[in-house]
Amino acid sequence: MANIYKNAGFNLANTNLTTIYTVPTNRTAIVKSIQINNDDSSAIQTEIFFTDSSASQTYKIYHKDLAADTTDNGVVAPLVLESADILKIQVATANKIEGVVSYLEIFDEKSA
């Protein structure tokens, strides 16, 4: 199967820890960027996590008070995720943060 370039948009309607992307079975994903936009007139605390499913462990990879009316990238370098790994985001204010995850899904022939 071919490699697939994709994106996944998100608009956070609440302050819960929210899944924004889960790597499908038999795939590896390389996350190029996580563009986060604060559409509010004040800074909003924003955190991004990833769950390493093979280790059953969740790691915080981004924590910032995102300034008013700004956009930031939640990763500073490509992030490699394996099958079933999960990207999650949590914000302090609902209905103000939106964005897009841009990634490459690679078919894992060894797992198929």
N, CA, C and O atoms as a GROMACS GRO file, in nm:
protein
  448
    1MET      N    1   0.084  -0.119   0.000
    1MET     CA    2   0.000   0.000   0.000
    1MET      C    3   0.088   0.124   0.000
    1MET      O    4   0.205   0.119   0.039
    2ALA      N    5   0.032   0.233  -0.042
    2ALA     CA    6   0.107   0.358  -0.056
    2ALA      C    7   0.111   0.436   0.074
    2ALA      O    8   0.029   0.416   0.164
    3ASN      N    9   0.208   0.524   0.082
    3ASN     CA   10   0.213   0.620   0.191
    3ASN      C   11   0.110   0.729   0.161
    3ASN      O   12   0.086   0.762   0.045
    4ILE      N   13   0.051   0.784   0.267
    4ILE     CA   14  -0.058   0.880   0.249
    4ILE      C   15  -0.030   1.006   0.329
    4ILE      O   16  -0.010   0.999   0.451
    5TYR      N   17  -0.028   1.122   0.262
    5TYR     CA   18  -0.017   1.250   0.330
    5TYR      C   19  -0.157   1.293   0.370
    5TYR      O   20  -0.249   1.292   0.288
    6LYS      N   21  -0.174   1.331   0.496
    6LYS     CA   22  -0.307   1.365   0.546
    6LYS      C   23  -0.301   1.485   0.641
    6LYS      O   24  -0.193   1.531   0.680
    7ASN      N   25  -0.420   1.533   0.677
    7ASN     CA   26  -0.432   1.630   0.785
    7ASN      C   27  -0.560   1.601   0.861
    7ASN      O   28  -0.653   1.539   0.808
    8ALA      N   29  -0.563   1.645   0.984
    8ALA     CA   30  -0.681   1.628   1.069
    8ALA      C   31  -0.704   1.759   1.144
    8ALA      O   32  -0.622   1.800   1.226
    9GLY      N   33  -0.816   1.822   1.117
    9GLY     CA   34  -0.848   1.946   1.186
    9GLY      C   35  -0.913   1.920   1.320
    9GLY      O   36  -0.972   1.814   1.343
   10PHE      N   37  -0.901   2.018   1.410
   10PHE     CA   38  -0.967   2.007   1.540
   10PHE      C   39  -1.016   2.145   1.583
   10PHE      O   40  -0.956   2.248   1.551
   11ASN      N   41  -1.126   2.145   1.657
   11ASN     CA   42  -1.184   2.265   1.715
   11ASN      C   43  -1.232   2.224   1.854
   11ASN      O   44  -1.326   2.146   1.867
   12LEU      N   45  -1.167   2.275   1.957
   12LEU     CA   46  -1.188   2.224   2.092
   12LEU      C   47  -1.307   2.292   2.159
   12LEU      O   48  -1.299   2.408   2.200
   13ALA      N   49  -1.416   2.218   2.170
   13ALA     CA   50  -1.541   2.271   2.225
   13ALA      C   51  -1.547   2.265   2.377
   13ALA      O   52  -1.640   2.318   2.437
   14ASN      N   53  -1.448   2.200   2.440
   14ASN     CA   54  -1.448   2.190   2.586
   14ASN      C   55  -1.304   2.191   2.637
   14ASN      O   56  -1.210   2.203   2.558
   15THR      N   57  -1.287   2.179   2.767
   15THR     CA   58  -1.154   2.181   2.827
   15THR      C   59  -1.104   2.042   2.864
   15THR      O   60  -1.003   2.028   2.933
   16ASN      N   61  -1.174   1.938   2.819
   16ASN     CA   62  -1.133   1.800   2.846
   16ASN      C   63  -1.010   1.764   2.764
   16ASN      O   64  -0.983   1.825   2.661
   17LEU      N   65  -0.936   1.665   2.811
   17LEU     CA   66  -0.828   1.608   2.732
   17LEU      C   67  -0.894   1.540   2.612
   17LEU      O   68  -0.974   1.448   2.628
   18THR      N   69  -0.860   1.586   2.491
   18THR     CA   70  -0.931   1.546   2.370
   18THR      C   71  -0.837   1.479   2.271
   18THR      O   72  -0.731   1.534   2.239
   19THR      N   73  -0.875   1.362   2.222
   19THR     CA   74  -0.797   1.293   2.119
   19THR      C   75  -0.814   1.367   1.987
   19THR      O   76  -0.927   1.393   1.944
   20ILE      N   77  -0.701   1.400   1.923
   20ILE     CA   78  -0.708   1.466   1.792
   20ILE      C   79  -0.658   1.376   1.678
   20ILE      O   80  -0.683   1.405   1.561
   21TYR      N   81  -0.588   1.266   1.713
   21TYR     CA   82  -0.544   1.172   1.610
   21TYR      C   83  -0.498   1.043   1.676
   21TYR      O   84  -0.427   1.045   1.776
   22THR      N   85  -0.538   0.930   1.618
   22THR     CA   86  -0.491   0.798   1.659
   22THR      C   87  -0.434   0.730   1.536
   22THR      O   88  -0.499   0.726   1.431
   23VAL      N   89  -0.314   0.675   1.548
   23VAL     CA   90  -0.250   0.608   1.435
   23VAL      C   91  -0.324   0.477   1.408
   23VAL      O   92  -0.341   0.396   1.499
   24PRO      N   93  -0.366   0.456   1.283
   24PRO     CA   94  -0.438   0.333   1.249
   24PRO      C   95  -0.350   0.209   1.261
   24PRO      O   96  -0.227   0.218   1.265
   25THR      N   97  -0.414   0.093   1.265
   25THR     CA   98  -0.345  -0.036   1.267
   25THR      C   99  -0.259  -0.050   1.141
   25THR      O  100  -0.297  -0.005   1.033
   26ASN      N  101  -0.144  -0.112   1.157
   26ASN     CA  102  -0.050  -0.137   1.047
   26ASN      C  103   0.004  -0.010   0.983
   26ASN      O  104   0.040  -0.010   0.865
   27ARG      N  105   0.011   0.098   1.060
   27ARG     CA  106   0.063   0.224   1.009
   27ARG      C  107   0.163   0.283   1.109
   27ARG      O  108   0.155   0.258   1.230
   28THR      N  109   0.255   0.361   1.056
   28THR     CA  110   0.340   0.449   1.135
   28THR      C  111   0.310   0.589   1.084
   28THR      O  112   0.288   0.606   0.964
   29ALA      N  113   0.309   0.688   1.171
   29ALA     CA  114   0.281   0.825   1.128
   29ALA      C  115   0.398   0.915   1.163
   29ALA      O  116   0.457   0.905   1.271
   30ILE      N  117   0.430   1.003   1.071
   30ILE     CA  118   0.528   1.108   1.097
   30ILE      C  119   0.451   1.239   1.099
   30ILE      O  120   0.402   1.285   0.996
   31VAL      N  121   0.442   1.298   1.217
   31VAL     CA  122   0.369   1.424   1.234
   31VAL      C  123   0.465   1.538   1.198
   31VAL      O  124   0.568   1.556   1.263
   32LYS      N  125   0.429   1.613   1.096
   32LYS     CA  126   0.512   1.725   1.050
   32LYS      C  127   0.485   1.850   1.132
   32LYS      O  128   0.577   1.924   1.167
   33SER      N  129   0.357   1.875   1.161
   33SER     CA  130   0.322   1.995   1.237
   33SER      C  131   0.188   1.976   1.306
   33SER      O  132   0.103   1.898   1.264
   34ILE      N  133   0.172   2.052   1.414
   34ILE     CA  134   0.044   2.063   1.483
   34ILE      C  135   0.020   2.213   1.499
   34ILE      O  136   0.061   2.274   1.597
   35GLN      N  137  -0.047   2.271   1.400
   35GLN     CA  138  -0.073   2.414   1.402
   35GLN      C  139  -0.188   2.442   1.498
   35GLN      O  140  -0.296   2.384   1.485
   36ILE      N  141  -0.164   2.531   1.595
   36ILE     CA  142  -0.262   2.563   1.697
   36ILE      C  143  -0.292   2.713   1.689
   36ILE      O  144  -0.200   2.795   1.694
   37ASN      N  145  -0.419   2.748   1.676
   37ASN     CA  146  -0.458   2.888   1.666
   37ASN      C  147  -0.543   2.928   1.785
   37ASN      O  148  -0.642   2.862   1.817
   38ASN      N  149  -0.504   3.038   1.851
   38ASN     CA  150  -0.582   3.094   1.961
   38ASN      C  151  -0.660   3.212   1.903
   38ASN      O  152  -0.602   3.314   1.866
   39ASP      N  153  -0.790   3.197   1.897
   39ASP     CA  154  -0.877   3.299   1.839
   39ASP      C  155  -0.937   3.391   1.944
   39ASP      O  156  -1.034   3.462   1.917
   40ASP      N  157  -0.880   3.391   2.065
   40ASP     CA  158  -0.933   3.470   2.175
   40ASP      C  159  -0.850   3.597   2.194
   40ASP      O  160  -0.741   3.611   2.138
   41SER      N  161  -0.902   3.689   2.273
   41SER     CA  162  -0.832   3.815   2.300
   41SER      C  163  -0.739   3.806   2.422
   41SER      O  164  -0.681   3.906   2.464
   42SER      N  165  -0.726   3.685   2.478
   42SER     CA  166  -0.633   3.664   2.590
   42SER      C  167  -0.559   3.533   2.571
   42SER      O  168  -0.602   3.447   2.494
   43ALA      N  169  -0.447   3.517   2.642
   43ALA     CA  170  -0.367   3.395   2.633
   43ALA      C  171  -0.446   3.277   2.690
   43ALA      O  172  -0.525   3.292   2.783
   44ILE      N  173  -0.422   3.159   2.632
   44ILE     CA  174  -0.489   3.037   2.677
   44ILE      C  175  -0.385   2.927   2.694
   44ILE      O  176  -0.306   2.899   2.604
   45GLN      N  177  -0.387   2.866   2.813
   45GLN     CA  178  -0.295   2.755   2.839
   45GLN      C  179  -0.334   2.638   2.749
   45GLN      O  180  -0.450   2.597   2.743
   46THR      N  181  -0.233   2.584   2.680
   46THR     CA  182  -0.253   2.475   2.584
   46THR      C  183  -0.148   2.368   2.609
   46THR      O  184  -0.029   2.398   2.623
   47GLU      N  185  -0.192   2.242   2.613
   47GLU     CA  186  -0.100   2.131   2.634
   47GLU      C  187  -0.129   2.022   2.531
   47GLU      O  188  -0.245   1.993   2.500
   48ILE      N  189  -0.021   1.961   2.478
   48ILE     CA  190  -0.033   1.850   2.385
   48ILE      C  191   0.038   1.730   2.447
   48ILE      O  192   0.146   1.743   2.504
   49PHE      N  193  -0.024   1.614   2.433
   49PHE     CA  194   0.030   1.489   2.487
   49PHE      C  195   0.031   1.384   2.377
   49PHE      O  196  -0.044   1.394   2.280
   50PHE      N  197   0.116   1.284   2.394
   50PHE     CA  198   0.103   1.166   2.310
   50PHE      C  199   0.110   1.044   2.398
   50PHE      O  200   0.190   1.037   2.492
   51THR      N  201   0.024   0.947   2.367
   51THR     CA  202   0.023   0.820   2.438
   51THR      C  203   0.098   0.718   2.355
   51THR      O  204   0.061   0.690   2.241
   52ASP      N  205   0.203   0.662   2.414
   52ASP     CA  206   0.280   0.554   2.353
   52ASP      C  207   0.207   0.425   2.391
   52ASP      O  208   0.221   0.377   2.503
   53SER      N  209   0.131   0.370   2.298
   53SER     CA  210   0.048   0.254   2.329
   53SER      C  211   0.130   0.132   2.364
   53SER      O  212   0.085   0.049   2.444
   54SER      N  213   0.249   0.117   2.308
   54SER     CA  214   0.331  -0.001   2.337
   54SER      C  215   0.388   0.003   2.479
   54SER      O  216   0.421  -0.101   2.535
   55ALA      N  217   0.399   0.122   2.537
   55ALA     CA  218   0.451   0.137   2.673
   55ALA      C  219   0.341   0.172   2.773
   55ALA      O  220   0.367   0.182   2.892
   56SER      N  221   0.218   0.192   2.724
   56SER     CA  222   0.106   0.235   2.809
   56SER      C  223   0.143   0.357   2.893
   56SER      O  224   0.116   0.363   3.013
   57GLN      N  225   0.206   0.454   2.826
   57GLN     CA  226   0.254   0.575   2.895
   57GLN      C  227   0.215   0.697   2.813
   57GLN      O  228   0.222   0.695   2.690
   58THR      N  229   0.175   0.804   2.882
   58THR     CA  230   0.141   0.930   2.816
   58THR      C  231   0.246   1.034   2.851
   58THR      O  232   0.285   1.047   2.967
   59TYR      N  233   0.290   1.110   2.750
   59TYR     CA  234   0.395   1.211   2.766
   59TYR      C  235   0.344   1.347   2.722
   59TYR      O  236   0.275   1.359   2.621
   60LYS      N  237   0.379   1.451   2.798
   60LYS     CA  238   0.346   1.587   2.760
   60LYS      C  239   0.457   1.636   2.667
   60LYS      O  240   0.575   1.632   2.703
   61ILE      N  241   0.419   1.684   2.548
   61ILE     CA  242   0.520   1.730   2.452
   61ILE      C  243   0.509   1.880   2.424
   61ILE      O  244   0.593   1.935   2.352
   62TYR      N  245   0.408   1.946   2.479
   62TYR     CA  246   0.390   2.089   2.455
   62TYR      C  247   0.312   2.147   2.571
   62TYR      O  248   0.210   2.090   2.613
   63HIS      N  249   0.358   2.259   2.624
   63HIS     CA  250   0.288   2.331   2.729
   63HIS      C  251   0.319   2.479   2.710
   63HIS      O  252   0.434   2.520   2.717
   64LYS      N  253   0.215   2.557   2.686
   64LYS     CA  254   0.238   2.699   2.660
   64LYS      C  255   0.111   2.778   2.686
   64LYS      O  256   0.000   2.731   2.662
   65ASP      N  257   0.129   2.899   2.736
   65ASP     CA  258   0.020   2.995   2.738
   65ASP      C  259   0.022   3.061   2.600
   65ASP      O  260   0.100   3.154   2.576
   66LEU      N  261  -0.062   3.014   2.512
   66LEU     CA  262  -0.064   3.060   2.374
   66LEU      C  263  -0.121   3.202   2.370
   66LEU      O  264  -0.236   3.225   2.410
   67ALA      N  265  -0.041   3.295   2.324
   67ALA     CA  266  -0.079   3.436   2.324
   67ALA      C  267  -0.206   3.461   2.243
   67ALA      O  268  -0.241   3.383   2.154
   68ALA      N  269  -0.273   3.571   2.275
   68ALA     CA  270  -0.397   3.609   2.207
   68ALA      C  271  -0.375   3.625   2.058
   68ALA      O  272  -0.273   3.678   2.014
   69ASP      N  273  -0.472   3.578   1.980
   69ASP     CA  274  -0.473   3.595   1.834
   69ASP      C  275  -0.344   3.553   1.768
   69ASP      O  276  -0.291   3.623   1.681
   70THR      N  277  -0.291   3.436   1.809
   70THR     CA  278  -0.167   3.386   1.750
   70THR      C  279  -0.182   3.240   1.708
   70THR      O  280  -0.276   3.171   1.747
   71THR      N  281  -0.086   3.197   1.627
   71THR     CA  282  -0.076   3.057   1.586
   71THR      C  283   0.062   3.007   1.620
   71THR      O  284   0.160   3.080   1.605
   72ASP      N  285   0.071   2.883   1.668
   72ASP     CA  286   0.200   2.824   1.705
   72ASP      C  287   0.204   2.681   1.654
   72ASP      O  288   0.100   2.622   1.622
   73ASN      N  289   0.324   2.625   1.645
   73ASN     CA  290   0.340   2.486   1.606
   73ASN      C  291   0.367   2.404   1.731
   73ASN      O  292   0.459   2.434   1.807
   74GLY      N  293   0.288   2.300   1.753
   74GLY     CA  294   0.300   2.218   1.873
   74GLY      C  295   0.415   2.119   1.872
   74GLY      O  296   0.441   2.056   1.974
   75VAL      N  297   0.484   2.104   1.761
   75VAL     CA  298   0.605   2.020   1.754
   75VAL      C  299   0.716   2.102   1.688
   75VAL      O  300   0.691   2.176   1.593
   76VAL      N  301   0.838   2.086   1.739
   76VAL     CA  302   0.950   2.161   1.682
   76VAL      C  303   1.028   2.079   1.580
   76VAL      O  304   1.110   2.133   1.507
   77ALA      N  305   1.002   1.950   1.576
   77ALA     CA  306   1.065   1.858   1.480
   77ALA      C  307   0.965   1.748   1.450
   77ALA      O  308   0.869   1.732   1.524
   78PRO      N  309   0.986   1.673   1.343
   78PRO     CA  310   0.893   1.563   1.314
   78PRO      C  311   0.879   1.468   1.433
   78PRO      O  312   0.977   1.437   1.501
   79LEU      N  313   0.758   1.423   1.456
   79LEU     CA  314   0.726   1.332   1.565
   79LEU      C  315   0.682   1.200   1.505
   79LEU      O  316   0.586   1.196   1.428
   80VAL      N  317   0.751   1.091   1.538
   80VAL     CA  318   0.719   0.958   1.485
   80VAL      C  319   0.627   0.887   1.584
   80VAL      O  320   0.659   0.874   1.702
   81LEU      N  321   0.512   0.842   1.533
   81LEU     CA  322   0.415   0.769   1.614
   81LEU      C  323   0.392   0.632   1.552
   81LEU      O  324   0.387   0.618   1.430
   82GLU      N  325   0.378   0.532   1.637
   82GLU     CA  326   0.354   0.396   1.592
   82GLU      C  327   0.205   0.363   1.597
   82GLU      O  328   0.125   0.438   1.653
   83SER      N  329   0.171   0.249   1.538
   83SER     CA  330   0.033   0.204   1.536
   83SER      C  331  -0.030   0.210   1.674
   83SER      O  332   0.028   0.162   1.772
   84ALA      N  333  -0.149   0.269   1.683
   84ALA     CA  334  -0.230   0.285   1.804
   84ALA      C  335  -0.182   0.396   1.898
   84ALA      O  336  -0.246   0.419   2.000
   85ASP      N  337  -0.073   0.465   1.866
   85ASP     CA  338  -0.033   0.582   1.947
   85ASP      C  339  -0.137   0.692   1.926
   85ASP      O  340  -0.202   0.698   1.822
   86ILE      N  341  -0.152   0.778   2.027
   86ILE     CA  342  -0.260   0.876   2.026
   86ILE      C  343  -0.206   1.016   2.056
   86ILE      O  344  -0.127   1.034   2.149
   87LEU      N  345  -0.247   1.115   1.976
   87LEU     CA  346  -0.220   1.256   2.005
   87LEU      C  347  -0.342   1.314   2.075
   87LEU      O  348  -0.455   1.293   2.032
   88LYS      N  349  -0.316   1.390   2.183
   88LYS     CA  350  -0.425   1.450   2.260
   88LYS      C  351  -0.390   1.595   2.289
   88LYS      O  352  -0.273   1.632   2.294
   89ILE      N  353  -0.492   1.677   2.308
   89ILE     CA  354  -0.472   1.817   2.341
   89ILE      C  355  -0.570   1.858   2.450
   89ILE      O  356  -0.682   1.808   2.457
   90GLN      N  357  -0.525   1.950   2.535
   90GLN     CA  358  -0.612   2.003   2.640
   90GLN      C  359  -0.587   2.153   2.652
   90GLN      O  360  -0.473   2.199   2.649
   91VAL      N  361  -0.696   2.228   2.667
   91VAL     CA  362  -0.687   2.373   2.677
   91VAL      C  363  -0.764   2.422   2.799
   91VAL      O  364  -0.852   2.352   2.850
   92ALA      N  365  -0.732   2.541   2.844
   92ALA     CA  366  -0.794   2.596   2.963
   92ALA      C  367  -0.926   2.668   2.934
   92ALA      O  368  -1.004   2.692   3.025
   93THR      N  369  -0.950   2.703   2.807
   93THR     CA  370  -1.072   2.775   2.770
   93THR      C  371  -1.136   2.707   2.649
   93THR      O  372  -1.068   2.682   2.549
   94ALA      N  373  -1.263   2.677   2.658
   94ALA     CA  374  -1.334   2.608   2.550
   94ALA      C  375  -1.369   2.704   2.436
   94ALA      O  376  -1.380   2.824   2.456
   95ASN      N  377  -1.385   2.648   2.317
   95ASN     CA  378  -1.433   2.718   2.198
   95ASN      C  379  -1.344   2.832   2.149
   95ASN      O  380  -1.392   2.925   2.084
   96LYS      N  381  -1.215   2.825   2.179
   96LYS     CA  382  -1.123   2.931   2.135
   96LYS      C  383  -1.001   2.879   2.061
   96LYS      O  384  -0.934   2.955   1.991
   97ILE      N  385  -0.971   2.750   2.075
   97ILE     CA  386  -0.852   2.691   2.014
   97ILE      C  387  -0.894   2.595   1.903
   97ILE      O  388  -0.979   2.509   1.923
   98GLU      N  389  -0.832   2.613   1.787
   98GLU     CA  390  -0.854   2.522   1.675
   98GLU      C  391  -0.722   2.504   1.603
   98GLU      O  392  -0.626   2.578   1.626
   99GLY      N  393  -0.718   2.406   1.514
   99GLY     CA  394  -0.593   2.385   1.441
   99GLY      C  395  -0.599   2.264   1.351
   99GLY      O  396  -0.706   2.211   1.320
  100VAL      N  397  -0.479   2.221   1.310
  100VAL     CA  398  -0.468   2.109   1.218
  100VAL      C  399  -0.339   2.033   1.244
  100VAL      O  400  -0.234   2.092   1.269
  101VAL      N  401  -0.348   1.901   1.237
  101VAL     CA  402  -0.233   1.812   1.246
  101VAL      C  403  -0.201   1.769   1.103
  101VAL      O  404  -0.289   1.720   1.032
  102SER      N  405  -0.076   1.788   1.059
  102SER     CA  406  -0.033   1.744   0.927
  102SER      C  407   0.064   1.628   0.944
  102SER      O  408   0.160   1.638   1.020
  103TYR      N  409   0.038   1.518   0.873
  103TYR     CA  410   0.117   1.398   0.898
  103TYR      C  411   0.125   1.310   0.772
  103TYR      O  412   0.047   1.325   0.678
  104LEU      N  413   0.221   1.219   0.776
  104LEU     CA  414   0.238   1.118   0.672
  104LEU      C  415   0.212   0.983   0.737
  104LEU      O  416   0.277   0.948   0.836
  105GLU      N  417   0.119   0.907   0.682
  105GLU     CA  418   0.096   0.770   0.728
  105GLU      C  419   0.171   0.674   0.636
  105GLU      O  420   0.159   0.679   0.514
  106ILE      N  421   0.250   0.588   0.699
  106ILE     CA  422   0.331   0.492   0.626
  106ILE      C  423   0.278   0.353   0.655
  106ILE      O  424   0.262   0.315   0.771
  107PHE      N  425   0.250   0.277   0.550
  107PHE     CA  426   0.201   0.140   0.567
  107PHE      C  427   0.314   0.054   0.621
  107PHE      O  428   0.424   0.052   0.567
  108ASP      N  429   0.285  -0.019   0.728
  108ASP     CA  430   0.384  -0.105   0.793
  108ASP      C  431   0.369  -0.248   0.740
  108ASP      O  432   0.287  -0.324   0.790
  109GLU      N  433   0.446  -0.282   0.640
  109GLU     CA  434   0.433  -0.412   0.574
  109GLU      C  435   0.464  -0.528   0.669
  109GLU      O  436   0.411  -0.637   0.651
  110LYS      N  437   0.550  -0.505   0.768
  110LYS     CA  438   0.587  -0.612   0.861
  110LYS      C  439   0.472  -0.654   0.951
  110LYS      O  440   0.466  -0.768   0.996
  111SER      N  441   0.380  -0.559   0.976
  111SER     CA  442   0.268  -0.588   1.066
  111SER      C  443   0.145  -0.641   0.994
  111SER      O  444   0.053  -0.693   1.057
  112ALA      N  445   0.145  -0.628   0.863
  112ALA     CA  446   0.024  -0.666   0.785
  112ALA      C  447   0.014  -0.817   0.768
  112ALA      O  448  -0.080  -0.866   0.706
   0.00000   0.00000   0.00000
